[in-house]
Amino acid sequence: MINLKEFFSNQSPLKNLLPGFQHRAEQEQMAEAITNALKSSKILVVEAGTGTGKTFAYLIPALTSGQKTIISTGTKSLQDQLYHRDLPLVGKALGRPVATALLKGRENYLCPKRLDQLTNLSDSLKNDLNEVHKWRHRTISGDKAELIEVSENSPIWALVTSNKENCLGKKCPKCFAAKARKKAQEADLVVVNHHLLLSDLAMKESGFLDFLPSVDAFIIDEAHQIPDLAIQFFGISLGSRELEKIVEEARVMTLPYSQSKLNKIIDNLQTSVNELRLYAPRNEGRYELEEVLSEIRESIQKLKNNLHDLQSAIAKLSDASVDLEKLYERLINLRDRLETLVCDDLFDGLRWLEVHPRSLRLHLTPLDVSEKLSKLIGNSFKSWIFTSATLAISDDFSHFITRMGLNGVEKLSFPSPFPLHENGLIFLPKNMPQPSDRNHTSVMLSEISPLLDSTSGGFFYLFTSHKALNNAKKWFKSNKKSLGGRELLSQGDTPRDELLRRFRESGNAVLLGTSSFWEGVDVRGQALTIVAIDKLPFISPSDPLMIARLEFIKRQGGNGFMEHQLPLAALSLKQGAGRLLRDFKDYGVIVLCDPRITTKGYGKIFLDCLSPMPHTSDFNDVSNFLASKK
């Protein structure tokens, strides 16, 4: 059995493999706690501050426990990083072979059968198709993440990958997804992502066979994402892209039959999808379905009728091939979901419409999933480890625990080992207008952009909305002198990874970001010395998902603002502020441009989340602090 105290000491084998490795008491203690939880099949919730080294703190116990373990991460990119970078490094440090596997959803793997069936592609996709054909003969895993020559957003992927509705599974001897699953069944440790994990749990809850292998323990990293994701997976949804995809597949699969009547039915379905998008609200956002149903009711009825017509037509051909049989089953599923989504029967949840620039999606969302999660986790009789840097507010885990249905579980909090009180400072600028003020963004930028003269490092503006980000972009274009010759980088101009690469390499650029940039941005050293947050990240009370949660809390006799809106915003602020200090030698300033921090009673809760950083409202204090670190 490995001695964790020795392994995480300054004489650790990791020292020769990991530049900058040093003993961290928090990491060692976390690893001990996880080891004990795995031994006793317990549920453990661990908040690990930035710099704790939580990845290795759970990998070492998992790999030395002798138990088959699933590790779930927040995104596929983190999943790849864990599998391709962290696990091999830990394997070397342990000095022993480790049987591991990487498992993603079917849509991430090349489907050779669908690739062979492709014909009559548009010219715009031919280059990508050629790259896929060349890659097909050299890939072992079939994981599309390997093929960097083709964008992950290329339309070609939808045509050469499969999903649970059209995958033939064992009937297809060349299936990469089936090979990945077989490898996962044989491995001691399997790395998945939250979407795959929750999809599997939702299948279990519905009584269907699971996709993931049977294991002894689950370790959930970035666990703060689970409650909101679970609500989506335990609900029902149907999107326009899903419908457009089945139209394209129907065209391809029925080409050999070339029936004019059948082609007309397929055209009618495409037209009804177009009409639904046409009559839906134009502005991007979320809408309660009841508010917009009168505008789209006729389009939905046409869609139902056209789905029925295509279903009937395919039924006559379904015996001709396994693919057509699968298509028929999917059409039944789509029509059933659409019926449920617009049915007037009582359902303890919320129906809502999500509108994007080029697509829309209908949702039926449950008000609460804590009871379902509690049963699935509690009745599994396995170890469950939940960890993240943002699970608690001043050591209070109640918000996360309640939403997950985790009663009576062990909870631990390890603060960041970084010297936050010495290397970090919170600046609360005076004269900030209220967040609702239409001039808030321009006033904010006028007031704090002079800080650029106080640092030679990078400056990250983090916004709570795309509208504010776009206003900031316009402001900087009109006030180029304020940049002092620095490069201005803005989310949306280039892919996220490329944007962050340029920000790191520049060393003193100005970066504008929102939404996904609140998490997963890891920029160390001088390249990031100031993070400015425009407003406290409260989700709009008119957001349908927020409405659903607040309605549930109200029914329970609780206070929706204090029990959900406030803690959710506080944890989001903690995530955003966590972008600043990423290493022991990092230093910098967090600028909070929302006057509610000092004018509202709840403002202290937000400051407590950033403890032990001191705060000031004096511009000179900030300039002196930054000057002292040069």
TIPALUM-959454 format. One line per 10 residues: their letters; for each residue x, y, z of C-alpha. Coordinates in nm, 3 decimals, always signed. Each point is the difference from the previous one (the first is absolute). Layout:
a = X/Y/Z | ...
! end
This chain:
minlkeffsn = +0.000/+0.000/+0.000 | +0.138/+0.342/-0.094 | +0.105/+0.242/+0.277 | -0.185/+0.321/-0.093 | +0.206/+0.214/+0.238 | +0.319/-0.104/-0.178 | -0.154/+0.015/-0.347 | -0.109/+0.365/+0.040 | +0.313/+0.108/+0.191 | +0.282/+0.210/-0.142
qsplknllpg = +0.172/-0.331/-0.089 | -0.300/-0.112/-0.209 | +0.066/-0.180/-0.330 | -0.222/+0.273/-0.149 | +0.280/+0.250/+0.064 | +0.205/-0.128/-0.293 | -0.301/-0.019/-0.231 | -0.191/+0.317/+0.084 | +0.188/+0.333/-0.013 | -0.071/+0.212/+0.306
fqhraeqeqm = -0.143/-0.286/+0.208 | +0.018/+0.059/+0.374 | -0.156/-0.147/+0.311 | -0.350/+0.130/+0.069 | -0.156/-0.106/+0.327 | -0.348/+0.052/-0.147 | +0.070/-0.240/-0.287 | +0.130/-0.269/+0.234 | -0.299/+0.037/+0.236 | -0.245/-0.012/-0.288
aeaitnalks = +0.160/-0.317/-0.135 | -0.023/-0.162/+0.346 | -0.371/+0.091/+0.027 | -0.076/-0.142/-0.346 | +0.194/-0.319/+0.079 | -0.210/-0.051/+0.314 | -0.326/+0.070/-0.188 | +0.091/-0.255/-0.269 | +0.082/-0.264/+0.261 | -0.335/+0.042/+0.178
skilvveagt = -0.223/+0.067/-0.305 | -0.094/+0.342/+0.134 | -0.129/+0.318/-0.162 | +0.247/+0.287/+0.039 | -0.035/+0.364/-0.109 | +0.328/+0.192/-0.026 | +0.055/+0.364/-0.086 | +0.362/+0.046/-0.109 | +0.117/+0.357/-0.050 | +0.209/+0.099/-0.303
gtgktfayli = +0.348/-0.146/+0.031 | -0.093/-0.286/+0.231 | +0.094/-0.250/-0.269 | -0.332/-0.183/+0.015 | +0.056/-0.194/-0.324 | +0.295/-0.195/+0.141 | -0.170/-0.009/+0.342 | -0.272/-0.222/-0.146 | +0.196/-0.178/-0.274 | +0.252/-0.161/+0.236
paltsgqkti = -0.265/-0.149/+0.237 | -0.209/-0.114/-0.298 | +0.289/-0.178/-0.170 | +0.126/-0.168/+0.318 | -0.339/-0.096/+0.148 | -0.037/-0.325/-0.194 | -0.353/+0.112/-0.090 | -0.146/+0.053/-0.345 | -0.063/+0.374/-0.018 | -0.171/+0.252/-0.227
istgtkslqd = +0.133/+0.355/+0.000 | -0.231/+0.261/-0.152 | +0.118/+0.346/-0.110 | -0.189/+0.313/-0.101 | +0.092/+0.012/-0.368 | +0.144/-0.218/-0.274 | +0.314/+0.218/-0.015 | +0.060/-0.056/+0.374 | -0.071/-0.369/-0.057 | +0.270/-0.014/-0.271
qlyhrdlplv = +0.244/+0.192/+0.220 | -0.055/-0.237/+0.293 | +0.039/-0.311/-0.214 | +0.283/+0.103/-0.233 | +0.207/+0.217/+0.236 | -0.073/-0.062/+0.370 | -0.057/-0.376/+0.006 | +0.321/-0.094/-0.188 | +0.197/+0.228/+0.233 | -0.150/-0.162/+0.311
gkalgrpvat = +0.062/-0.345/-0.148 | +0.371/+0.084/-0.036 | +0.012/+0.136/+0.356 | -0.155/-0.319/+0.135 | +0.239/-0.211/-0.205 | -0.264/-0.248/-0.103 | -0.223/-0.059/-0.305 | -0.351/+0.138/+0.034 | -0.297/-0.143/-0.195 | -0.200/+0.310/-0.096
allkgrenyl = -0.254/+0.095/-0.266 | -0.149/+0.315/-0.147 | -0.370/-0.019/-0.078 | -0.216/+0.262/-0.170 | -0.348/+0.005/-0.150 | -0.053/-0.179/-0.333 | -0.016/+0.328/-0.191 | +0.373/+0.052/+0.073 | +0.109/-0.308/-0.196 | +0.031/-0.050/-0.374
cpkrldqltn = -0.264/-0.233/-0.144 | +0.165/-0.174/-0.301 | -0.337/-0.127/-0.123 | -0.149/+0.350/-0.019 | +0.319/+0.131/-0.160 | -0.028/-0.262/-0.275 | -0.362/+0.099/-0.066 | +0.077/+0.369/-0.061 | -0.085/+0.126/-0.349 | -0.083/+0.331/-0.171
lsdslkndln = +0.176/+0.223/+0.253 | +0.017/+0.376/-0.049 | +0.336/+0.139/-0.117 | +0.048/+0.181/+0.332 | +0.030/-0.334/+0.183 | +0.221/-0.188/-0.246 | +0.332/+0.112/+0.151 | -0.111/-0.109/+0.347 | -0.126/-0.331/-0.142 | +0.338/-0.066/-0.163
evhkwrhrti = +0.174/+0.060/+0.333 | -0.239/-0.243/+0.172 | +0.066/-0.265/-0.266 | +0.379/+0.032/+0.046 | -0.030/-0.008/+0.380 | -0.226/-0.305/-0.010 | +0.289/-0.223/-0.108 | +0.241/+0.112/+0.272 | -0.225/+0.041/+0.304 | -0.021/-0.268/+0.266
sgdkaeliev = -0.262/+0.154/+0.228 | -0.222/+0.179/-0.256 | -0.029/+0.292/+0.247 | -0.066/+0.309/-0.212 | +0.208/+0.213/+0.244 | +0.308/-0.157/-0.165 | -0.069/+0.166/-0.335 | +0.109/+0.358/+0.067 | -0.005/+0.080/-0.374 | -0.382/+0.001/+0.013
senspiwalv = -0.182/+0.243/+0.229 | -0.203/-0.162/+0.277 | -0.292/+0.215/-0.123 | +0.022/-0.116/-0.362 | -0.336/-0.127/-0.136 | +0.184/-0.307/-0.131 | +0.006/-0.155/+0.346 | -0.378/-0.029/+0.017 | +0.014/-0.206/-0.319 | +0.283/-0.238/+0.095
tsnkenclgk = -0.079/-0.069/+0.367 | -0.294/-0.179/+0.160 | -0.222/+0.038/+0.305 | -0.205/-0.234/+0.217 | -0.290/+0.013/-0.246 | +0.189/-0.103/-0.315 | +0.300/-0.192/+0.139 | -0.011/-0.368/-0.098 | +0.226/-0.097/+0.290 | +0.108/-0.365/-0.005
kcpkcfaaka = -0.160/-0.044/-0.343 | +0.278/+0.219/-0.141 | +0.342/-0.172/+0.024 | +0.188/+0.325/-0.071 | -0.168/+0.209/+0.275 | +0.258/+0.215/+0.181 | -0.252/+0.090/+0.273 | -0.053/-0.369/+0.077 | +0.378/-0.056/+0.013 | +0.038/+0.292/+0.243
rkkaqeadlv = -0.273/-0.141/+0.219 | +0.162/-0.346/-0.004 | +0.331/+0.153/+0.108 | -0.182/+0.185/+0.281 | -0.153/-0.326/+0.120 | +0.349/-0.148/+0.036 | +0.171/+0.304/+0.158 | +0.058/+0.071/+0.370 | -0.061/+0.372/-0.044 | -0.230/+0.163/-0.257
vvnhhlllsd = -0.005/+0.373/-0.079 | -0.338/+0.138/-0.114 | -0.168/+0.342/-0.010 | -0.305/+0.124/+0.189 | -0.228/-0.021/-0.303 | +0.075/-0.368/-0.049 | -0.028/-0.073/+0.374 | -0.337/+0.173/+0.033 | -0.130/-0.157/-0.318 | +0.085/-0.337/+0.154
lamkesgfld = -0.170/+0.090/+0.330 | -0.310/+0.120/-0.187 | -0.016/-0.334/-0.185 | +0.024/-0.185/+0.332 | -0.276/+0.218/+0.145 | -0.222/-0.083/-0.300 | +0.066/-0.372/+0.036 | +0.217/-0.035/-0.313 | +0.336/-0.174/-0.025 | +0.294/+0.216/+0.090
flpsvdafii = +0.284/+0.095/-0.236 | +0.281/+0.037/+0.255 | +0.173/-0.303/+0.150 | -0.083/-0.120/+0.351 | +0.248/+0.146/+0.251 | +0.073/+0.021/+0.373 | +0.053/+0.376/+0.028 | -0.080/+0.332/-0.167 | +0.216/+0.312/+0.025 | -0.170/+0.314/-0.130
deahqipdla = +0.230/+0.295/-0.076 | -0.149/+0.347/-0.066 | -0.298/-0.133/+0.196 | -0.160/+0.346/+0.030 | -0.127/-0.048/-0.358 | -0.200/-0.314/+0.078 | -0.327/+0.145/+0.145 | -0.080/+0.220/-0.302 | +0.107/-0.267/-0.250 | -0.209/-0.265/+0.179
iqffgislgs = -0.314/+0.211/-0.040 | +0.052/-0.009/-0.377 | +0.063/-0.376/-0.015 | -0.302/-0.092/+0.211 | -0.226/+0.214/-0.216 | -0.108/-0.026/-0.365 | +0.115/+0.214/-0.290 | -0.015/+0.019/-0.379 | +0.198/+0.234/-0.224 | -0.016/+0.127/-0.357
relekiveea = +0.350/-0.131/-0.077 | -0.107/-0.348/+0.107 | -0.297/+0.024/-0.237 | +0.214/+0.135/-0.285 | +0.245/-0.285/+0.052 | -0.273/-0.264/-0.034 | -0.124/+0.171/-0.318 | +0.350/-0.030/-0.151 | +0.032/-0.362/+0.107 | -0.343/-0.082/-0.142
rvmtlpysqs = +0.108/+0.148/-0.335 | +0.320/-0.208/-0.008 | -0.165/-0.327/+0.112 | -0.290/+0.025/-0.246 | +0.210/+0.091/-0.307 | -0.012/-0.358/-0.135 | -0.381/+0.013/-0.005 | -0.024/+0.341/-0.172 | -0.375/+0.043/+0.050 | -0.134/+0.346/-0.081
klnkiidnlq = -0.274/-0.032/+0.265 | +0.254/-0.095/+0.266 | +0.229/+0.288/-0.101 | -0.296/+0.238/+0.035 | -0.069/-0.128/+0.353 | +0.364/+0.060/+0.097 | -0.015/+0.350/-0.153 | -0.316/+0.076/+0.198 | +0.174/-0.097/+0.325 | +0.292/+0.231/-0.077
tsvnelrlya = -0.244/+0.282/-0.082 | -0.184/-0.045/+0.331 | +0.331/+0.019/+0.191 | +0.083/+0.322/-0.187 | -0.344/+0.143/+0.080 | +0.040/-0.079/+0.370 | +0.325/+0.197/+0.007 | -0.161/+0.280/-0.202 | -0.293/+0.052/+0.238 | +0.200/-0.047/+0.321
prnegryele = +0.129/+0.312/+0.181 | +0.279/+0.171/-0.193 | +0.211/+0.102/+0.299 | +0.242/-0.253/+0.144 | -0.093/-0.120/+0.349 | -0.230/-0.218/+0.208 | -0.381/+0.034/+0.000 | -0.274/-0.168/+0.197 | -0.189/-0.207/-0.257 | -0.339/+0.125/+0.114
evlseiresi = +0.105/+0.357/-0.091 | +0.082/-0.084/-0.362 | -0.216/-0.307/-0.069 | -0.270/+0.197/-0.183 | +0.262/+0.117/-0.253 | +0.139/-0.346/-0.075 | -0.298/-0.230/+0.067 | -0.091/-0.032/-0.370 | +0.364/-0.071/-0.094 | +0.025/-0.269/+0.267
qklknnlhdl = -0.320/-0.165/-0.125 | +0.139/-0.009/-0.355 | +0.322/-0.146/+0.136 | -0.192/-0.274/+0.181 | -0.199/-0.082/-0.314 | +0.308/-0.011/-0.222 | +0.188/-0.219/+0.247 | -0.297/-0.238/-0.004 | -0.004/-0.004/-0.382 | +0.371/-0.080/-0.022
qsaiaklsda = -0.033/-0.261/+0.273 | -0.277/-0.173/-0.198 | +0.201/+0.014/-0.323 | +0.316/-0.143/+0.159 | -0.208/-0.275/+0.166 | -0.068/-0.144/-0.345 | +0.377/-0.017/-0.067 | +0.130/-0.092/+0.346 | +0.042/-0.368/-0.084 | +0.239/+0.090/-0.281
svdleklyer = +0.298/+0.076/+0.226 | +0.109/+0.032/+0.362 | +0.067/+0.373/-0.058 | -0.357/+0.065/-0.114 | -0.132/-0.197/+0.295 | +0.205/+0.221/+0.233 | -0.123/+0.312/-0.180 | -0.360/-0.111/+0.052 | +0.060/-0.049/+0.373 | +0.161/+0.345/+0.028
linlrdrlet = -0.296/+0.166/-0.174 | -0.235/-0.160/+0.254 | +0.221/+0.129/+0.281 | +0.011/+0.353/-0.142 | -0.376/+0.015/-0.044 | -0.061/-0.134/+0.352 | +0.234/+0.262/+0.146 | -0.168/+0.278/-0.195 | -0.343/-0.115/+0.122 | +0.122/+0.001/+0.362
lvcddlfdgl = +0.164/+0.341/-0.033 | -0.317/+0.176/-0.115 | -0.258/-0.214/+0.185 | -0.222/+0.192/+0.242 | +0.001/-0.278/+0.261 | +0.129/+0.101/+0.341 | +0.373/-0.051/+0.053 | +0.199/+0.110/+0.302 | +0.246/+0.202/-0.202 | +0.040/+0.279/-0.251
rwlevhprsl = -0.041/+0.009/-0.378 | +0.229/+0.248/-0.171 | +0.154/+0.096/-0.332 | +0.368/+0.071/-0.054 | +0.082/+0.216/-0.303 | +0.348/+0.020/-0.155 | +0.105/+0.194/-0.313 | -0.033/-0.307/-0.226 | -0.205/-0.247/+0.201 | -0.258/-0.045/+0.275
rlhltpldvs = -0.083/-0.264/+0.256 | -0.316/-0.092/+0.193 | +0.048/-0.112/+0.360 | -0.204/-0.163/+0.274 | +0.198/+0.048/+0.320 | -0.075/-0.148/+0.345 | -0.010/+0.247/+0.290 | +0.235/-0.213/+0.210 | +0.214/-0.311/-0.052 | +0.145/-0.041/+0.349
eklskligns = -0.226/-0.295/+0.083 | +0.097/-0.186/-0.319 | +0.370/+0.069/+0.053 | -0.025/-0.103/+0.364 | -0.147/-0.339/-0.096 | +0.244/-0.066/-0.284 | +0.303/+0.091/+0.211 | -0.118/-0.141/+0.333 | -0.135/-0.326/-0.139 | +0.318/-0.072/-0.195
fkswiftsat = +0.187/-0.095/+0.321 | +0.322/+0.128/-0.154 | +0.255/+0.268/+0.086 | -0.083/+0.343/-0.139 | +0.256/+0.282/+0.020 | -0.118/+0.348/-0.103 | +0.266/+0.268/-0.033 | +0.038/+0.352/-0.138 | +0.155/+0.334/+0.092 | -0.349/+0.148/+0.045
laisddfshf = -0.241/-0.212/+0.205 | -0.031/+0.201/+0.324 | -0.062/+0.353/+0.120 | +0.214/+0.063/+0.308 | +0.015/-0.376/+0.069 | -0.380/-0.031/-0.044 | -0.076/-0.279/-0.251 | -0.380/+0.011/+0.044 | -0.076/+0.142/-0.346 | +0.183/-0.281/-0.182
itrmglngve = -0.103/-0.273/+0.245 | -0.370/+0.093/-0.022 | -0.009/+0.008/-0.379 | +0.176/-0.338/-0.019 | -0.216/-0.165/+0.266 | +0.312/-0.098/+0.199 | -0.108/-0.018/+0.361 | +0.236/-0.089/+0.286 | +0.315/-0.019/-0.211 | +0.356/+0.089/+0.099
klsfpspfpl = +0.110/+0.348/-0.116 | +0.352/+0.144/-0.008 | +0.136/+0.336/-0.112 | +0.366/+0.066/-0.083 | +0.090/+0.366/-0.062 | +0.241/+0.099/-0.272 | +0.364/-0.037/+0.111 | +0.087/+0.313/-0.198 | +0.079/+0.314/+0.208 | -0.325/+0.174/-0.103
hengliflpk = +0.022/+0.256/+0.283 | +0.340/+0.116/-0.127 | -0.028/-0.046/-0.376 | -0.363/+0.096/-0.057 | -0.199/+0.321/+0.042 | -0.369/+0.076/-0.061 | -0.074/+0.345/-0.141 | -0.352/+0.144/+0.048 | +0.000/+0.314/-0.216 | -0.215/+0.291/+0.113
nmpqpsdrnh = -0.265/+0.177/-0.209 | -0.118/-0.314/-0.177 | -0.358/+0.031/-0.136 | -0.264/-0.262/+0.081 | +0.021/-0.316/-0.213 | -0.328/+0.091/-0.172 | +0.139/+0.336/-0.119 | +0.034/-0.002/-0.380 | +0.336/+0.177/+0.031 | +0.145/-0.246/+0.250
tsvmlseisp = +0.252/-0.155/-0.242 | +0.136/+0.329/-0.133 | +0.030/+0.153/+0.348 | +0.172/-0.314/+0.128 | +0.256/+0.006/-0.282 | +0.065/+0.373/+0.040 | +0.060/-0.043/+0.373 | +0.224/-0.308/+0.004 | +0.182/-0.001/-0.334 | +0.262/+0.240/+0.149
lldstsggff = +0.115/-0.307/+0.197 | +0.167/-0.109/-0.324 | +0.267/+0.259/+0.076 | +0.072/-0.172/+0.333 | +0.086/-0.343/-0.137 | +0.218/-0.139/-0.274 | -0.201/-0.323/+0.010 | -0.323/-0.120/-0.159 | -0.349/+0.133/+0.079 | -0.310/-0.221/-0.013
ylftshkaln = -0.347/+0.160/-0.009 | -0.263/-0.257/+0.097 | -0.362/+0.086/-0.085 | -0.332/-0.147/+0.110 | -0.163/+0.043/-0.343 | +0.087/+0.001/-0.369 | -0.167/+0.340/-0.031 | +0.241/+0.155/+0.251 | +0.297/-0.169/-0.172 | -0.104/+0.142/-0.338
nakkwfksnk = -0.046/+0.346/+0.154 | +0.351/-0.027/+0.145 | +0.140/-0.099/-0.337 | -0.160/+0.309/-0.158 | +0.131/+0.221/+0.282 | +0.358/-0.114/-0.051 | -0.026/+0.056/-0.376 | -0.103/+0.360/+0.075 | +0.266/+0.038/+0.272 | +0.302/-0.176/-0.150
kslggrells = +0.243/+0.225/+0.187 | -0.111/-0.154/+0.330 | +0.158/-0.329/-0.111 | +0.345/+0.157/-0.012 | +0.097/-0.209/-0.301 | -0.115/-0.330/+0.154 | -0.173/-0.265/-0.210 | -0.379/-0.021/+0.052 | -0.136/-0.356/-0.007 | -0.372/-0.068/+0.016
qgdtprdell = -0.200/-0.319/+0.045 | -0.168/-0.098/-0.325 | +0.269/+0.142/-0.230 | +0.197/-0.327/-0.006 | -0.045/-0.345/+0.158 | +0.039/-0.002/+0.378 | +0.324/-0.203/+0.015 | +0.166/+0.219/-0.264 | -0.112/+0.315/+0.184 | +0.150/-0.122/+0.328
rrfresgnav = +0.322/-0.107/-0.174 | +0.043/+0.351/-0.143 | -0.083/+0.157/+0.337 | +0.266/-0.210/+0.176 | +0.264/+0.064/-0.265 | -0.063/+0.373/-0.016 | +0.073/+0.046/+0.370 | -0.183/+0.334/+0.026 | -0.314/-0.026/-0.215 | -0.354/+0.105/+0.094
llgtssfweg = -0.251/-0.284/-0.017 | -0.382/+0.038/-0.002 | -0.199/-0.310/+0.096 | -0.331/-0.126/+0.133 | -0.196/-0.325/+0.059 | +0.247/-0.291/-0.047 | +0.295/+0.224/+0.091 | -0.114/+0.005/+0.364 | +0.144/-0.353/+0.027 | +0.298/-0.191/-0.136
vdvrgqalti = +0.221/+0.301/-0.081 | +0.349/-0.081/+0.133 | +0.247/+0.282/-0.071 | +0.306/+0.015/+0.226 | +0.257/+0.267/+0.074 | +0.020/+0.353/-0.139 | -0.239/-0.080/-0.285 | -0.289/+0.058/+0.243 | +0.024/+0.252/+0.285 | -0.348/+0.157/+0.009
vaidklpfis = -0.346/-0.158/-0.026 | -0.285/+0.252/-0.018 | -0.356/-0.130/+0.051 | -0.277/+0.231/-0.116 | -0.294/-0.120/+0.213 | -0.086/-0.256/+0.263 | -0.090/-0.312/-0.202 | -0.367/-0.032/+0.098 | -0.202/-0.202/-0.250 | -0.304/+0.192/-0.121
psdplmiarl = -0.313/-0.081/+0.205 | -0.188/-0.024/-0.332 | +0.221/-0.287/-0.118 | -0.225/-0.309/-0.031 | +0.242/-0.229/+0.185 | +0.022/+0.252/+0.283 | -0.381/+0.033/+0.005 | -0.029/-0.379/+0.033 | +0.242/-0.015/+0.292 | -0.152/+0.298/+0.180
efikrqggng = -0.348/-0.150/-0.037 | +0.120/-0.325/+0.159 | +0.162/+0.182/+0.295 | -0.315/+0.209/+0.048 | -0.212/-0.317/+0.018 | +0.235/-0.130/+0.269 | -0.056/+0.320/+0.202 | +0.352/+0.130/-0.066 | +0.151/+0.329/-0.114 | +0.108/-0.032/-0.364
fmehqlplaa = +0.236/+0.297/+0.007 | +0.191/-0.099/+0.314 | -0.003/-0.375/-0.067 | +0.076/-0.002/-0.373 | +0.056/+0.327/-0.186 | +0.249/+0.143/+0.250 | +0.213/-0.312/+0.059 | +0.004/-0.077/-0.375 | +0.127/+0.352/-0.076 | +0.257/-0.016/+0.281
lslkqgagrl = +0.140/-0.330/-0.128 | +0.009/+0.138/-0.356 | +0.196/+0.303/+0.120 | +0.240/-0.236/+0.175 | +0.049/-0.183/-0.332 | +0.063/+0.321/-0.192 | +0.240/+0.144/+0.257 | +0.183/-0.333/+0.002 | +0.137/+0.083/-0.347 | +0.252/+0.242/+0.157
lrdfkdygvi = +0.248/-0.182/+0.225 | +0.103/-0.333/-0.153 | +0.343/-0.054/+0.156 | +0.194/+0.072/+0.319 | +0.181/+0.298/-0.152 | -0.300/+0.150/-0.179 | -0.131/+0.334/+0.121 | -0.278/+0.232/-0.110 | -0.315/+0.201/+0.057 | -0.366/-0.096/-0.023
vlcdprittk = -0.217/+0.299/-0.088 | -0.370/-0.027/+0.092 | -0.199/+0.269/-0.179 | -0.341/-0.064/+0.160 | -0.098/+0.252/+0.273 | -0.223/-0.261/+0.167 | +0.315/-0.146/+0.158 | +0.006/+0.299/+0.238 | -0.361/+0.120/-0.003 | -0.188/-0.328/+0.059
gygkifldcl = +0.006/-0.209/+0.315 | +0.081/-0.312/-0.199 | +0.314/+0.164/-0.147 | +0.209/-0.141/+0.285 | -0.082/-0.354/-0.113 | +0.176/+0.068/-0.331 | +0.307/+0.146/+0.170 | +0.013/-0.294/+0.241 | +0.015/-0.233/-0.302 | +0.325/+0.168/-0.103
spmphtsdfn = +0.154/-0.009/+0.348 | +0.277/+0.045/+0.109 | +0.065/+0.261/-0.269 | -0.017/+0.354/+0.142 | -0.212/+0.264/-0.174 | +0.025/+0.373/-0.063 | -0.186/+0.281/-0.176 | +0.309/+0.219/-0.037 | +0.152/+0.009/-0.349 | +0.340/+0.091/+0.148
dvsnflaskk = -0.001/-0.318/+0.211 | -0.035/-0.202/-0.317 | +0.279/+0.187/-0.181 | +0.231/-0.040/+0.299 | -0.081/-0.370/+0.031 | +0.080/-0.068/-0.365 | +0.316/+0.214/+0.019 | +0.121/-0.200/+0.301 | -0.023/-0.325/-0.197 | +0.209/+0.111/-0.297
! end
